[in-house]
Amino acid sequence: MMLDYHNELRRQLALEHAERLASDMRRSRRLTRVEAGFPSRPSLVELLRRAAHFGRAKGAEHQIPAYHS
């Protein structure tokens, strides 16, 4: 015996579910950048500043090159 799962009742339930989801999405508010996990501009600037500082050799002006030792 073959069952037909694509009947009118299933289609109607899926349509109602999709309409409820769309309605909920329209009522909900958008997330802020911080709530969504994206860095805000000041923290992005701070990260870039840290990356630039990290790229510099610490105490490079005080190190003696290997060929002078």
Residue pairs with C-beta under 8 A, 6 or more apart in sequence:
33 39
33 40
34 40
39 47
57 63
